[in-house]
Amino acid sequence: MSTFLWVIFPYICLAVFVVGHVWRYRYDKFGWTTRSSQLYETKLLRIGSPLFHFGILGVAGGHFLGLIVPQSLTDRIGISHDMYHFVAMAFGIPAGIAALAGLVILVYRRRTVGPVFSATTVNDKVMYAVLGLVIVLGMWNTIAGGLLTIGGEYNYRDGVSPWFRQIFWFQPDASLMEGAPLGFQLHAFFAFLLFAMWPFTRLVHVFSAPIGYFTRPYIVYRSRDDRPGAGAGTRAPKRGWEKVG
């Protein structure tokens, strides 16, 4: 069971993540969207969406530093374990609270606004539940590991982080996760489950950032007549482009 959970299962989820995105892009390109519901309701959306998206960006940045950057590197540049943990809590907890609060507002909006609820698929409902659980477990691990445990808190950078990096080297050591507290195990399990669900939900819009928006040409709107004279009416439009100025 340990080998399946911490060696086989992550690769299954990552394979579904990659193949699922390729499949959906090829066969459901017009469905590759967040299915925006802004036309139905804007008040709650203006509050919940920024909270959730900016919070998730902060959470993602914290996970990158905690999982990808090895502890030996931060030790080498003079960042002690206590200092790192303090910074992780100072930025991670507010980011997690913002993401969770935004998610609660968005789910409440989706459940109480009829047209928005009608546009929600079963896959999206399950995704919201798993995403919320992942965020809550992550916050609990941060708080329990840094605030509630005095002397001898679990250092995930000695266990979870090396195991995560080993996945991409195809040498994951299941024993590293066996020694992790249950909260970290559940957080890792549901996070990989979320990756497996990703291609089949509205989360695919993460990979559709409007980068071309910054390089597209300007759209110029102008009237054919600057100011028609009183009683002069309007002249017949000419074919093609007209000289400006």
Residue frames as qw, qx, qy, qz and C-alpha x, y, z in Angstrom:
[[0.000, 0.885, 0.466, 0.000, 0.00, 0.00, 0.00],
 [0.308, -0.779, 0.105, 0.536, 2.84, 2.40, 0.80],
 [0.381, -0.132, 0.605, 0.687, 4.46, 1.73, -2.58],
 [0.195, 0.608, 0.682, 0.356, 1.15, 2.32, -4.35],
 [0.124, -0.918, -0.336, 0.173, 0.36, 5.56, -2.48],
 [0.236, -0.871, 0.193, 0.384, 3.77, 7.23, -2.68],
 [0.326, -0.326, 0.682, 0.567, 5.30, 5.71, -5.85],
 [0.234, 0.313, 0.825, 0.409, 2.62, 4.44, -8.24],
 [0.075, 0.796, 0.577, -0.167, -0.29, 6.79, -7.48],
 [0.077, -0.755, 0.090, 0.645, 1.66, 10.05, -8.14],
 [0.153, -0.231, 0.698, 0.660, 2.74, 8.80, -11.56],
 [0.162, 0.511, 0.827, 0.171, -0.82, 7.77, -12.42],
 [0.019, 0.857, 0.364, -0.365, -2.08, 11.25, -11.52],
 [0.122, -0.641, 0.339, 0.678, 0.70, 13.01, -13.44],
 [0.214, 0.047, 0.827, 0.518, 0.10, 10.82, -16.50],
 [0.121, 0.699, 0.704, 0.019, -3.62, 11.64, -16.42],
 [0.093, -0.810, -0.093, 0.571, -2.73, 15.31, -15.97],
 [0.123, -0.447, 0.547, 0.697, -0.55, 15.40, -19.10],
 [0.111, 0.179, 0.879, 0.427, -2.53, 13.06, -21.36],
 [0.077, 0.697, 0.678, -0.222, -5.85, 14.55, -20.23],
 [0.027, 0.746, -0.019, -0.666, -4.80, 18.06, -21.22],
 [0.060, -0.267, 0.709, 0.650, -3.57, 16.90, -24.62],
 [0.096, 0.378, 0.904, 0.174, -6.80, 14.97, -25.21],
 [0.075, 0.768, 0.516, -0.372, -9.05, 17.82, -24.17],
 [0.012, -0.638, 0.233, 0.734, -7.16, 20.38, -26.23],
 [0.038, -0.123, 0.803, 0.582, -7.46, 18.21, -29.32],
 [0.127, -0.372, -0.875, -0.283, -11.08, 17.08, -28.94],
 [0.204, -0.804, -0.547, 0.110, -12.69, 19.78, -26.79],
 [0.414, 0.113, -0.004, 0.903, -10.89, 22.95, -27.83],
 [0.200, -0.551, -0.257, -0.768, -14.07, 25.04, -27.73],
 [0.689, -0.635, -0.326, -0.127, -14.71, 23.81, -24.18],
 [0.665, -0.045, -0.287, 0.688, -11.23, 24.88, -23.08],
 [0.062, -0.594, -0.035, -0.801, -12.49, 27.80, -21.04],
 [0.035, 0.000, -0.701, 0.712, -13.41, 28.89, -17.56],
 [0.165, -0.572, -0.745, -0.301, -17.04, 29.22, -18.72],
 [0.092, 0.060, -0.289, 0.951, -17.27, 32.72, -17.33],
 [0.176, -0.648, -0.740, -0.040, -20.46, 33.56, -15.45],
 [0.218, -0.174, -0.192, 0.941, -19.72, 37.25, -14.98],
 [0.228, -0.268, -0.411, -0.841, -22.86, 38.25, -16.88],
 [0.536, -0.490, -0.665, -0.177, -25.05, 36.55, -14.28],
 [0.557, -0.809, -0.171, 0.082, -23.57, 38.13, -11.14],
 [0.515, 0.614, -0.238, 0.548, -20.69, 40.55, -10.48],
 [0.367, -0.810, 0.206, -0.408, -20.86, 41.75, -6.86],
 [0.850, -0.431, 0.302, 0.007, -19.62, 38.56, -5.21],
 [0.871, 0.345, 0.078, 0.342, -17.34, 37.79, -8.15],
 [0.256, 0.826, -0.200, 0.460, -15.48, 41.08, -7.73],
 [0.482, -0.710, 0.417, -0.299, -14.68, 40.11, -4.13],
 [0.907, -0.205, 0.366, -0.034, -14.11, 36.37, -4.33],
 [0.845, 0.492, 0.008, 0.208, -12.15, 36.11, -7.57],
 [0.261, 0.787, -0.405, 0.385, -9.23, 38.44, -6.65],
 [0.579, -0.586, 0.480, -0.300, -9.02, 36.94, -3.16],
 [0.953, -0.002, 0.304, -0.015, -8.84, 33.42, -4.53],
 [0.778, 0.570, -0.049, 0.260, -6.48, 34.05, -7.44],
 [0.127, 0.797, -0.429, 0.406, -3.98, 36.23, -5.59],
 [0.679, -0.505, 0.461, -0.268, -4.10, 33.86, -2.62],
 [0.968, 0.141, 0.197, 0.062, -3.43, 30.85, -4.83],
 [0.563, 0.716, -0.251, 0.329, -0.48, 32.64, -6.44],
 [0.220, -0.732, 0.517, -0.385, 1.01, 33.19, -2.99],
 [0.865, -0.234, 0.407, -0.177, 0.37, 29.57, -2.03],
 [0.894, 0.424, 0.012, 0.145, 1.98, 28.34, -5.26],
 [0.298, 0.785, -0.399, 0.367, 5.03, 30.51, -4.65],
 [0.503, -0.593, 0.531, -0.336, 5.39, 29.13, -1.12],
 [0.953, 0.010, 0.298, -0.061, 5.12, 25.56, -2.37],
 [0.712, 0.637, -0.195, 0.221, 7.77, 26.23, -4.99],
 [0.021, 0.746, -0.534, 0.399, 10.22, 27.46, -2.34],
 [0.652, -0.416, 0.527, -0.353, 9.36, 24.68, 0.09],
 [0.931, 0.116, 0.339, -0.073, 9.30, 21.74, -2.32],
 [0.755, 0.617, -0.039, 0.219, 11.69, 22.66, -5.12],
 [0.163, 0.789, -0.439, 0.398, 14.38, 24.67, -3.32],
 [0.792, -0.145, -0.547, 0.231, 16.41, 22.24, -1.15],
 [0.534, -0.839, -0.089, 0.049, 17.15, 23.09, 2.46],
 [0.753, -0.201, 0.122, 0.614, 20.89, 22.79, 1.82],
 [0.354, 0.520, 0.242, 0.739, 20.67, 25.82, -0.50],
 [0.286, -0.857, -0.151, -0.400, 18.88, 28.05, 2.00],
 [0.762, -0.589, -0.002, 0.267, 21.31, 26.92, 4.72],
 [0.699, 0.107, 0.158, 0.689, 24.24, 27.81, 2.45],
 [0.166, 0.599, 0.167, 0.765, 23.01, 31.37, 1.94],
 [0.129, 0.134, -0.523, 0.832, 22.48, 31.88, 5.65],
 [0.588, -0.307, -0.132, -0.737, 18.73, 31.33, 6.09],
 [0.123, -0.185, 0.893, -0.391, 18.25, 29.33, 9.27],
 [0.179, -0.330, -0.911, -0.169, 15.46, 26.81, 9.77],
 [0.077, -0.596, -0.594, 0.535, 13.67, 29.07, 12.27],
 [0.082, 0.458, -0.138, -0.875, 13.90, 32.08, 9.97],
 [0.176, -0.004, -0.777, -0.605, 12.61, 30.08, 7.01],
 [0.162, -0.445, -0.878, 0.063, 9.71, 28.72, 9.03],
 [0.017, -0.577, -0.369, 0.728, 8.80, 32.18, 10.31],
 [0.161, 0.332, -0.381, -0.848, 8.75, 33.60, 6.77],
 [0.172, -0.153, -0.901, -0.368, 6.73, 30.61, 5.56],
 [0.108, -0.570, -0.762, 0.287, 4.07, 31.23, 8.21],
 [0.014, -0.532, -0.131, 0.836, 4.12, 35.03, 7.79],
 [0.279, 0.316, -0.449, -0.788, 3.35, 34.78, 4.08],
 [0.196, -0.063, -0.941, -0.268, 1.80, 31.33, 3.75],
 [0.012, 0.442, 0.800, -0.405, -0.98, 31.67, 6.31],
 [0.262, 0.551, 0.131, -0.782, -2.37, 34.99, 4.93],
 [0.284, 0.284, -0.661, -0.633, -2.14, 33.60, 1.39],
 [0.139, -0.169, -0.975, -0.042, -3.98, 30.44, 2.44],
 [0.120, 0.507, 0.612, -0.595, -6.66, 32.42, 4.26],
 [0.286, 0.486, -0.180, -0.806, -7.18, 34.65, 1.21],
 [0.267, 0.136, -0.833, -0.465, -7.42, 31.65, -1.12],
 [0.083, -0.300, -0.934, 0.175, -9.83, 29.83, 1.18],
 [0.176, 0.532, 0.402, -0.724, -12.00, 32.90, 1.76],
 [0.308, 0.398, -0.406, -0.763, -12.14, 33.57, -1.98],
 [0.215, -0.015, -0.938, -0.270, -13.05, 29.96, -2.68],
 [0.040, 0.417, 0.802, -0.425, -15.86, 30.04, -0.09],
 [0.263, 0.536, 0.108, -0.795, -17.28, 33.22, -1.64],
 [0.311, 0.308, -0.641, -0.630, -17.11, 31.77, -5.16],
 [0.148, -0.156, -0.976, -0.043, -18.72, 28.49, -4.11],
 [0.131, 0.493, 0.608, -0.609, -21.46, 30.38, -2.22],
 [0.309, 0.489, -0.188, -0.794, -22.06, 32.50, -5.32],
 [0.274, 0.164, -0.834, -0.450, -22.16, 29.44, -7.54],
 [0.088, -0.269, -0.945, 0.163, -24.66, 27.72, -5.24],
 [0.101, 0.566, 0.547, -0.609, -27.01, 30.64, -4.62],
 [0.302, 0.521, -0.223, -0.767, -27.14, 32.28, -8.06],
 [0.814, 0.268, 0.449, -0.253, -29.42, 30.13, -10.21],
 [0.709, 0.685, -0.146, -0.080, -27.88, 30.62, -13.68],
 [0.084, 0.708, -0.690, 0.125, -24.36, 30.19, -12.29],
 [0.582, -0.222, 0.740, -0.253, -25.34, 26.99, -10.50],
 [0.845, 0.412, 0.253, -0.228, -26.93, 25.63, -13.68],
 [0.567, 0.742, -0.359, 0.016, -23.63, 26.12, -15.52],
 [0.266, -0.617, 0.719, -0.181, -21.68, 24.09, -12.94],
 [0.751, 0.176, -0.602, -0.207, -20.80, 20.53, -13.90],
 [0.901, -0.426, -0.071, -0.046, -20.48, 17.56, -11.56],
 [0.790, 0.180, -0.186, 0.555, -16.73, 17.48, -12.21],
 [0.124, 0.600, -0.170, 0.772, -16.45, 21.09, -11.10],
 [0.651, -0.630, 0.003, -0.425, -18.41, 20.43, -7.89],
 [0.942, -0.232, -0.092, 0.223, -16.07, 17.58, -6.95],
 [0.594, 0.403, -0.145, 0.681, -13.08, 19.71, -7.90],
 [0.190, -0.725, 0.115, -0.652, -14.19, 22.52, -5.57],
 [0.831, -0.530, 0.009, -0.169, -14.49, 20.06, -2.69],
 [0.901, -0.013, -0.064, 0.429, -11.04, 18.55, -3.29],
 [0.371, 0.573, -0.105, 0.723, -9.44, 21.96, -3.81],
 [0.418, -0.740, 0.089, -0.519, -10.93, 23.27, -0.58],
 [0.921, -0.387, -0.004, 0.043, -9.72, 20.19, 1.29],
 [0.768, 0.250, -0.102, 0.580, -6.20, 20.61, -0.08],
 [0.086, 0.682, -0.131, 0.714, -6.09, 24.25, 1.04],
 [0.657, -0.656, 0.065, -0.366, -7.42, 23.46, 4.52],
 [0.953, -0.191, -0.034, 0.235, -4.95, 20.59, 5.00],
 [0.594, 0.436, -0.124, 0.664, -2.08, 22.78, 3.83],
 [0.174, -0.724, 0.149, -0.651, -2.98, 25.52, 6.29],
 [0.836, -0.519, 0.022, -0.174, -3.38, 23.00, 9.10],
 [0.899, 0.049, -0.105, 0.423, 0.06, 21.55, 8.39],
 [0.333, 0.575, -0.157, 0.731, 1.61, 25.01, 8.43],
 [0.422, -0.682, 0.134, -0.582, -0.09, 26.03, 11.68],
 [0.923, -0.377, 0.003, -0.073, 0.32, 22.71, 13.48],
 [0.855, 0.167, -0.127, 0.474, 3.94, 22.38, 12.40],
 [0.369, 0.454, -0.164, 0.795, 4.92, 25.90, 13.33],
 [0.278, -0.530, 0.155, -0.786, 2.63, 27.15, 16.08],
 [0.820, -0.388, -0.031, -0.419, 0.99, 24.26, 17.90],
 [0.946, -0.071, -0.195, 0.249, 4.03, 22.01, 18.21],
 [0.184, -0.923, 0.319, -0.112, 6.71, 23.25, 20.56],
 [0.274, -0.616, 0.738, 0.044, 10.20, 21.82, 20.11],
 [0.348, -0.096, 0.919, 0.157, 10.57, 19.06, 17.56],
 [0.631, 0.526, 0.185, -0.539, 8.03, 20.02, 14.93],
 [0.793, 0.220, 0.510, 0.250, 8.08, 17.97, 11.76],
 [0.022, -0.644, 0.368, 0.670, 10.42, 19.43, 9.13],
 [0.796, 0.474, 0.343, -0.153, 8.79, 18.61, 5.81],
 [0.379, 0.832, -0.381, -0.140, 11.92, 19.81, 3.99],
 [0.191, -0.478, 0.857, -0.017, 13.67, 16.67, 5.25],
 [0.460, 0.130, 0.871, -0.115, 10.88, 14.31, 4.18],
 [0.539, 0.666, 0.473, -0.206, 8.12, 15.52, 1.88],
 [0.248, 0.865, -0.236, -0.366, 10.29, 17.87, -0.18],
 [0.134, -0.465, 0.822, 0.301, 13.01, 15.31, -1.10],
 [0.476, 0.257, 0.841, -0.031, 10.28, 12.75, -1.92],
 [0.463, 0.784, 0.270, -0.314, 8.54, 15.24, -4.21],
 [0.168, 0.783, -0.478, -0.361, 11.75, 16.09, -6.07],
 [0.333, -0.256, 0.894, 0.157, 12.60, 12.41, -6.41],
 [0.639, 0.485, 0.548, -0.236, 9.36, 11.85, -8.35],
 [0.495, 0.833, -0.101, -0.226, 10.78, 13.83, -11.27],
 [0.045, 0.632, -0.766, -0.108, 14.02, 11.82, -11.09],
 [0.844, 0.041, -0.424, -0.325, 11.96, 8.59, -11.16],
 [0.517, 0.112, -0.748, 0.401, 13.41, 7.51, -7.80],
 [0.463, -0.593, 0.060, -0.656, 10.75, 8.29, -5.16],
 [0.272, 0.114, -0.860, 0.417, 11.50, 6.89, -1.72],
 [0.525, -0.537, -0.506, -0.425, 8.19, 5.84, -0.15],
 [0.612, -0.360, -0.538, 0.455, 9.76, 5.64, 3.31],
 [0.169, 0.088, -0.128, 0.973, 10.11, 9.44, 3.36],
 [0.444, -0.326, -0.240, -0.799, 6.33, 9.77, 3.22],
 [0.690, -0.336, -0.641, 0.005, 5.75, 6.90, 5.64],
 [0.484, -0.236, -0.469, 0.700, 7.47, 8.95, 8.32],
 [0.057, -0.270, -0.082, -0.958, 5.43, 12.08, 7.63],
 [0.277, 0.200, 0.630, -0.697, 2.48, 13.04, 9.85],
 [0.347, 0.475, 0.808, 0.039, -0.98, 12.10, 8.62],
 [0.210, 0.841, 0.206, -0.454, -1.83, 15.70, 7.73],
 [0.021, 0.633, -0.550, -0.544, 1.07, 15.89, 5.26],
 [0.262, 0.026, 0.930, 0.255, 0.18, 12.50, 3.80],
 [0.319, 0.662, 0.659, -0.162, -3.43, 13.54, 3.21],
 [0.135, 0.831, -0.079, -0.535, -2.35, 16.87, 1.76],
 [0.077, -0.434, 0.744, 0.503, -0.03, 15.15, -0.73],
 [0.300, 0.243, 0.916, 0.109, -2.61, 12.48, -1.65],
 [0.294, 0.768, 0.524, -0.224, -5.44, 14.92, -2.38],
 [0.045, 0.759, -0.280, -0.586, -3.09, 17.34, -4.15],
 [0.112, -0.221, 0.845, 0.474, -2.14, 14.62, -6.65],
 [0.272, 0.493, 0.825, -0.043, -5.80, 13.63, -6.94],
 [0.197, 0.826, 0.178, -0.498, -6.53, 17.26, -7.84],
 [0.024, -0.534, 0.605, 0.590, -3.88, 17.09, -10.57],
 [0.205, 0.127, 0.935, 0.260, -5.62, 14.03, -12.02],
 [0.218, 0.702, 0.646, -0.206, -8.97, 15.86, -12.05],
 [0.109, -0.577, 0.106, 0.802, -7.50, 19.06, -13.49],
 [0.049, -0.085, 0.656, 0.748, -7.92, 18.38, -17.26],
 [0.119, -0.441, -0.841, -0.290, -11.62, 17.60, -16.88],
 [0.178, -0.763, -0.492, 0.379, -12.65, 20.78, -15.04],
 [0.217, 0.956, 0.128, 0.148, -12.61, 24.53, -15.56],
 [0.552, -0.706, 0.251, 0.365, -9.07, 24.60, -14.12],
 [0.724, 0.256, 0.380, 0.515, -7.73, 24.16, -17.66],
 [0.214, 0.937, 0.152, 0.231, -8.08, 27.93, -18.10],
 [0.540, -0.741, 0.221, 0.332, -4.89, 28.27, -16.05],
 [0.572, -0.143, 0.550, 0.592, -2.99, 27.35, -19.23],
 [0.333, 0.669, 0.512, 0.423, -4.88, 29.87, -21.35],
 [0.267, -0.662, -0.139, 0.686, -3.31, 33.08, -20.12],
 [0.472, 0.837, 0.270, 0.053, -4.02, 35.91, -22.62],
 [0.564, -0.419, 0.232, 0.672, -0.33, 36.58, -23.35],
 [0.390, 0.372, 0.510, 0.670, -1.15, 37.76, -26.87],
 [0.083, -0.909, -0.408, 0.016, -3.15, 40.62, -25.36],
 [0.392, -0.759, 0.104, 0.509, 0.09, 42.49, -24.61],
 [0.343, -0.270, 0.566, 0.700, 1.37, 42.31, -28.19],
 [0.357, 0.597, 0.687, 0.210, -1.80, 42.70, -30.24],
 [0.193, 0.270, 0.193, 0.923, -2.22, 45.92, -32.26],
 [0.154, 0.272, 0.421, -0.852, -4.38, 48.73, -30.97],
 [0.152, 0.574, 0.766, 0.246, -8.02, 48.89, -32.03],
 [0.053, -0.129, -0.017, 0.990, -8.87, 52.42, -33.16],
 [0.127, 0.674, 0.727, -0.030, -12.47, 53.61, -33.00],
 [0.074, -0.293, 0.064, 0.951, -13.28, 56.84, -34.89],
 [0.461, 0.649, 0.473, -0.377, -16.26, 58.48, -36.51],
 [0.556, 0.397, 0.473, 0.556, -16.41, 59.04, -40.27],
 [0.075, 0.784, 0.184, 0.589, -17.55, 62.63, -39.67],
 [0.306, 0.077, -0.507, 0.802, -15.95, 64.83, -37.01],
 [0.118, 0.454, 0.556, -0.686, -19.05, 66.96, -36.56],
 [0.210, 0.493, 0.672, 0.510, -21.76, 67.23, -39.20],
 [0.035, -0.064, 0.052, -0.996, -23.10, 70.78, -39.64],
 [0.363, 0.343, 0.604, -0.621, -26.59, 71.67, -38.57],
 [0.647, 0.567, 0.206, -0.466, -29.02, 70.51, -41.19],
 [0.233, 0.614, -0.652, -0.380, -26.22, 69.17, -43.38],
 [0.968, 0.065, -0.033, -0.242, -27.12, 65.55, -42.79],
 [0.631, -0.451, 0.586, 0.232, -24.49, 62.84, -43.25],
 [0.406, 0.604, -0.523, -0.443, -22.52, 62.17, -46.37],
 [0.972, 0.129, -0.123, -0.151, -22.34, 58.79, -48.05],
 [0.652, -0.568, 0.460, 0.203, -19.47, 56.65, -46.78],
 [0.450, 0.689, -0.514, -0.241, -16.56, 56.10, -49.15],
 [0.986, 0.036, -0.163, 0.020, -15.08, 52.74, -49.99],
 [0.743, 0.241, -0.344, 0.521, -11.86, 51.63, -48.31],
 [0.525, -0.476, -0.322, 0.627, -9.75, 53.50, -45.80],
 [0.130, 0.939, 0.168, 0.271, -9.89, 57.26, -45.45],
 [0.487, 0.373, -0.329, 0.718, -6.98, 59.53, -44.72],
 [0.497, -0.707, -0.428, 0.263, -6.74, 60.67, -41.11],
 [0.370, -0.622, -0.023, 0.690, -5.97, 64.34, -40.40]]
